[in-house]
């Protein structure tokens, strides 16, 4: 007799991740004192470029409420897939280089892609 084993919860979760390939960019920014406004302009320039790219879903920029927070801003963006994000950001980097667009001096960011694994 052939008895089928029930699919494990972990395997089921993996299948659902494959079906839902959206990724979340979480990108915290440290901003030196006096560079907040120019950082906002730079972020808006990047957002305006990226929102026209294939695979873009949405983005929100968050500002720390507490003084002295490690990260002044945190950008959270949703992309249809890791591939669409990589292609779009590659296009943006080429465009920025060609047009001399740079982040303000001293601004540091640490972008990483994530997938939602629990709701």
MARGUTI-755362 format. One record per residue: residue in one letter; residue number from 1; x, y, z of N, C-alpha, C in turn. Coordinates in pm, 1 decimal. Example, Ala and Ser with C-alpha at 12.3 -4.5 7.8 and 13.67 -1.06 7.14 Angstrom:
<sites>
   resn   resi       n.xx       n.yy       n.zz      ca.xx      ca.yy      ca.zz       c.xx       c.yy       c.zz
      a      1     1319.0     -569.0      780.0     1230.0     -450.0      780.0     1320.0     -330.0      780.0
      s      2     1285.0     -225.0      708.0     1367.0     -106.0      714.0     1290.0        3.0      787.0
</sites>
This chain:
<sites>
   resn   resi       n.xx       n.yy       n.zz      ca.xx      ca.yy      ca.zz       c.xx       c.yy       c.zz
      x      1       84.3     -116.0        0.0        0.0        0.0        0.0       90.1      124.0        0.0
      x      2       55.0      221.6      -83.0      132.1      344.2      -96.1       62.9      455.6      -17.8
      x      3      123.9      498.5       93.1       65.3      603.6      176.8      140.7      733.1      149.7
      x      4       66.6      835.5      112.3      128.4      965.5       87.0      142.7     1040.7      219.1
      x      5      260.6     1097.3      238.4      284.2     1176.9      357.6      225.7     1316.7      335.8
      x      6      167.1     1373.5      440.2      116.2     1510.5      425.4      232.5     1606.8      404.3
      x      7      207.2     1709.2      325.9      310.5     1809.6      300.7      342.2     1881.4      431.8
      x      8      468.5     1900.2      459.2      506.9     1966.3      584.2      473.0     2114.5      578.0
      x      9      456.4     2172.6      693.4      425.6     2314.8      702.0      536.3     2397.6      637.1
      x     10      661.6     2358.9      660.5      773.7     2431.5      602.6      772.6     2421.2      450.5
      x     11      745.8     2303.8      397.4      739.9     2286.6      252.5      624.7     2367.0      193.7
      x     12      512.1     2369.4      261.4      398.1     2447.9      214.1      432.3     2596.1      213.0
      x     13      501.8     2641.3      316.3      542.1     2781.4      321.9      637.9     2814.6      208.8
      x     14      730.5     2723.5      180.5      825.0     2745.8       71.3      753.5     2756.9      -62.2
      x     15      651.4     2674.1      -82.2      575.0     2680.9     -205.7      502.7     2813.7     -218.1
      x     16      449.4     2864.5     -107.6      378.8     2991.2     -114.6      475.6     3105.7     -141.5
      x     17      599.2     3098.8      -92.1      696.8     3203.4     -120.4      731.7     3203.8     -268.4
      x     18      745.7     3085.0     -326.8      778.7     3077.0     -468.1      666.8     3137.4     -551.6
      x     19      542.3     3116.1     -511.4      429.9     3169.9     -585.3      420.8     3321.0     -568.5
      x     20      458.6     3371.0     -452.9      454.4     3513.9     -426.0      597.7     3564.8     -420.5
      x     21      649.4     3606.1     -536.1      790.2     3640.5     -546.3      820.1     3785.2     -510.5
      x     22      721.9     3859.3     -459.8      750.0     3997.5     -423.4      861.8     4003.5     -320.2
      x     23      941.3     4109.2     -330.2     1047.6     4132.5     -233.4     1030.6     4271.7     -173.6
      x     24     1084.7     4287.2      -54.0     1077.4     4414.2       17.4     1220.0     4466.7       33.9
      x     25     1240.7     4588.0      -13.1     1368.1     4655.8       10.0     1356.3     4732.4      141.3
      x     26     1449.1     4708.6      231.3     1458.4     4788.6      353.1     1596.2     4854.6      348.3
      x     27     1593.9     4988.2      345.0     1716.0     5063.2      321.4     1729.0     5176.6      423.3
      x     28     1803.3     5153.6      532.5     1823.4     5259.0      632.8     1934.1     5356.2      589.3
      x     29     1914.3     5484.0      623.9     2009.6     5589.0      589.6     2061.3     5659.1      715.2
      x     30     2192.9     5673.6      724.1     2250.1     5764.7      822.7     2280.4     5894.2      747.5
      x     31     2240.8     6004.8      808.3     2251.9     6134.6      742.5     2328.3     6229.9      834.1
      x     32     2439.4     6283.7      786.2     2513.3     6379.0      869.0     2429.8     6505.0      893.8
      x     33     2455.3     6567.2     1006.5     2384.9     6690.5     1040.9     2399.7     6792.3      927.0
      x     34     2289.7     6855.7      894.4     2291.2     6957.3      790.0     2267.0     6905.1      649.9
      x     35     2246.0     6774.2      634.2     2227.8     6716.4      500.8     2089.6     6653.9      480.4
      x     36     1996.9     6684.1      569.2     1863.9     6622.5      561.0     1791.3     6662.7      433.7
      x     37     1784.6     6792.1      405.4     1707.3     6838.0      288.4     1764.8     6785.7      158.4
      x     38     1897.0     6790.0      143.5     1955.0     6740.5       18.7     1941.5     6588.0        7.6
      x     39     1937.1     6518.7      120.5     1913.4     6374.0      117.1     1771.3     6344.8       70.8
      x     40     1676.1     6424.8      116.9     1537.0     6407.8       72.0     1525.3     6430.4      -78.7
      x     41     1592.9     6532.5     -129.5     1590.4     6559.8     -273.7     1650.8     6441.7     -350.0
      x     42     1763.1     6389.4     -300.2     1826.3     6274.0     -365.0     1733.4     6153.3     -362.6
      x     43     1670.0     6125.8     -248.0     1578.5     6012.9     -237.8     1462.2     6029.4     -335.5
      x     44     1407.5     6150.4     -344.3     1296.2     6175.2     -435.9     1338.0     6155.1     -581.3
      x     45     1459.7     6192.6     -615.0     1511.0     6171.2     -750.6     1518.6     6022.0     -781.3
      x     46     1569.8     5944.3     -685.1     1577.0     5799.2     -702.8     1436.9     5739.1     -712.6
      x     47     1347.3     5780.6     -622.8     1209.7     5730.4     -625.7     1143.3     5759.7     -759.0
      x     48     1158.2     5883.4     -807.2     1094.9     5921.8     -933.6     1145.3     5837.0    -1049.5
      x     49     1274.6     5805.1    -1049.1     1329.5     5718.5    -1153.2     1274.7     5576.9    -1139.0
      x     50     1284.9     5521.9    -1018.7     1250.7     5380.8     -998.4     1102.0     5351.3    -1015.1
      x     51     1014.9     5445.2     -982.2      871.8     5416.2     -992.7      826.5     5399.5    -1137.7
      x     52      910.5     5437.7    -1232.0      879.5     5418.5    -1373.9      934.4     5286.3    -1428.1
      x     53     1010.0     5215.7    -1346.5     1072.6     5090.3    -1389.9      977.0     4972.2    -1374.4
      x     54      994.3     4872.3    -1461.5      914.6     4749.3    -1453.2      938.7     4680.9    -1319.0
      x     55      832.3     4635.1    -1256.7      842.8     4560.7    -1132.4      825.7     4643.7    -1007.5
      x     56      826.1     4776.2    -1022.6      806.6     4863.4     -907.0      663.2     4850.3     -858.0
      x     57      644.7     4840.1     -727.0      510.7     4833.5     -668.8      483.6     4958.4     -585.9
      x     58      569.2     4986.3     -487.0      546.7     5102.5     -400.4      672.0     5132.3     -319.4
      x     59      673.4     5250.3     -258.1      780.0     5285.6     -165.4      729.5     5387.4      -65.0
      x     60      787.1     5383.5       53.5      757.8     5479.9      159.1      887.5     5511.9      230.6
      x     61      908.6     5640.9      255.0     1025.7     5683.4      330.9      980.1     5718.4      472.1
      x     62     1046.5     5660.9      570.2     1013.4     5682.1      711.3     1121.0     5768.5      775.0
      x     63     1080.4     5861.9      861.1     1173.8     5947.9      933.0     1168.0     5914.6     1081.4
      x     64     1284.7     5904.4     1142.5     1292.5     5877.1     1286.4     1228.9     5991.7     1363.9
      x     65     1155.4     5957.2     1468.0     1094.0     6058.1     1554.2     1185.7     6098.7     1668.6
      x     66     1271.6     6007.3     1709.0     1359.8     6037.2     1822.4     1491.2     6098.2     1772.9
      x     67     1536.1     6199.4     1846.2     1665.9     6258.9     1815.4     1776.0     6158.5     1844.7
      x     68     1876.0     6158.7     1763.2     1989.8     6070.3     1785.4     1968.4     5927.6     1739.5
      x     69     1858.7     5901.6     1667.5     1837.8     5766.2     1614.8     1952.9     5730.9     1520.6
      x     70     1991.9     5606.6     1518.8     2100.0     5563.0     1431.0     2068.0     5593.9     1286.0
      x     71     1942.8     5572.1     1246.3     1902.8     5594.7     1107.9     1801.7     5708.9     1102.4
      x     72     1837.7     5814.9     1032.3     1748.5     5929.2     1014.6     1627.3     5890.2      930.3
      x     73     1653.7     5813.8      824.1     1548.3     5769.3      732.7     1557.8     5619.4      711.7
      x     74     1443.0     5558.3      687.3     1439.3     5418.9      643.2     1341.3     5411.7      526.9
      x     75     1391.3     5365.8      414.8     1309.5     5348.4      295.6     1261.5     5203.3      290.9
      x     76     1131.7     5185.5      268.4     1075.1     5051.1      252.7     1002.7     5049.8      118.4
      x     77     1046.1     4962.6       30.1      988.2     4955.5     -104.2      950.0     4812.5     -136.3
      x     78      846.3     4797.5     -216.6      800.4     4665.8     -260.6      828.9     4653.7     -409.9
      x     79      884.6     4539.4     -447.0      914.6     4509.0     -586.8      852.0     4375.0     -622.7
      x     80      815.6     4359.2     -747.9      753.2     4234.0     -793.5      846.5     4114.7     -779.5
      x     81      976.6     4138.4     -794.2     1072.6     4027.9     -782.7     1212.2     4083.2     -759.0
      x     82     1299.4     3996.4     -715.2     1439.0     4034.0     -696.0     1501.5     4075.2     -828.9
      x     83     1468.2     4001.6     -934.8     1523.5     4034.1    -1066.7     1480.6     4172.2    -1113.4
      x     84     1352.8     4205.9    -1094.8     1306.6     4338.4    -1138.6     1375.7     4448.7    -1058.0
      x     85     1396.3     4425.9     -929.0     1467.0     4523.9     -846.3     1610.0     4542.5     -896.3
      x     86     1680.2     4433.7     -918.8     1819.4     4442.7     -962.7     1831.4     4512.2    -1098.0
      x     87     1743.3     4481.4    -1189.5     1747.0     4545.3    -1321.7     1718.5     4694.7    -1308.3
      x     88     1616.8     4730.5    -1231.1     1579.2     4870.7    -1214.6     1690.8     4951.3    -1148.4
      x     89     1750.8     4896.3    -1044.0     1855.8     4971.5     -975.0     1982.5     4980.3    -1061.0
      x     90     2007.0     4878.9    -1141.7     2118.3     4886.8    -1237.3     2094.6     4998.1    -1338.9
      x     91     1970.6     5007.2    -1388.3     1935.3     5115.1    -1481.2     1952.7     5251.2    -1413.9
      x     92     1909.1     5260.4    -1288.7     1919.5     5387.1    -1216.8     2065.8     5425.2    -1194.8
      x     93     2147.9     5330.2    -1155.0     2289.4     5360.7    -1131.2     2357.1     5410.4    -1259.1
      x     94     2324.7     5347.3    -1371.1     2382.0     5391.8    -1499.2     2335.0     5533.0    -1533.3
      x     95     2207.4     5559.5    -1512.6     2151.4     5691.6    -1539.8     2214.5     5797.3    -1448.6
      x     96     2226.2     5765.8    -1319.7     2285.2     5860.4    -1225.0     2430.8     5888.9    -1260.9
      x     97     2505.0     5786.0    -1296.5     2646.1     5804.7    -1333.0     2657.3     5892.6    -1456.4
      x     98     2576.6     5862.8    -1556.1     2577.2     5938.8    -1681.8     2540.8     6085.7    -1659.5
      x     99     2456.8     6113.0    -1560.0     2407.6     6248.5    -1535.3     2469.4     6315.3    -1412.7
      x    100     2572.1     6252.7    -1355.0     2643.8     6313.1    -1242.6     2560.9     6328.7    -1116.3
      x    101     2464.2     6240.2    -1096.5     2379.2     6246.9     -976.7     2442.9     6160.1     -868.4
      x    102     2465.5     6221.5     -751.6     2530.9     6149.9     -641.1     2457.8     6175.9     -510.7
      x    103     2471.1     6081.0     -419.7     2417.5     6099.7     -284.4     2493.6     6213.3     -217.6
      x    104     2428.1     6285.3     -128.5     2497.7     6391.0      -55.3     2617.5     6335.1       21.5
      x    105     2718.9     6419.3       37.1     2840.6     6378.1      106.3     2810.5     6329.9      247.9
      x    106     2866.0     6214.6      281.4     2852.9     6160.0      415.8     2729.3     6075.3      439.9
      x    107     2636.6     6074.8      345.5     2516.1     5991.9      360.7     2554.9     5847.3      335.0
      x    108     2512.9     5759.9      425.5     2540.6     5616.8      410.8     2409.2     5541.8      417.6
      x    109     2400.3     5438.7      336.9     2281.0     5354.0      340.9     2323.2     5207.8      337.8
      x    110     2230.1     5121.7      374.0     2259.7     4979.1      383.8     2139.9     4899.5      332.8
      x    111     2118.9     4898.8      199.0     2001.3     4832.6      143.6     2012.3     4679.9      147.3
      x    112     1897.5     4615.9      170.0     1890.8     4469.6      162.3     1748.2     4432.0      122.2
      x    113     1737.1     4321.1       49.5     1606.1     4270.2        8.8     1559.8     4164.2      106.6
      x    114     1429.1     4163.6      131.3     1366.7     4068.3      224.0     1240.8     4013.9      160.4
      x    115     1196.0     3899.1      210.3     1065.8     3843.9      176.1      986.2     3828.6      304.3
      x    116      858.8     3858.4      295.6      770.8     3840.2      410.1      756.9     3689.9      434.8
      x    117      777.7     3648.5      559.0      763.3     3506.2      590.1      653.0     3480.8      692.0
      x    118      603.0     3586.5      755.7      491.6     3572.9      850.0      406.2     3698.5      841.9
      x    119      277.2     3680.5      858.0      185.5     3794.9      867.8      113.7     3787.1     1000.5
</sites>
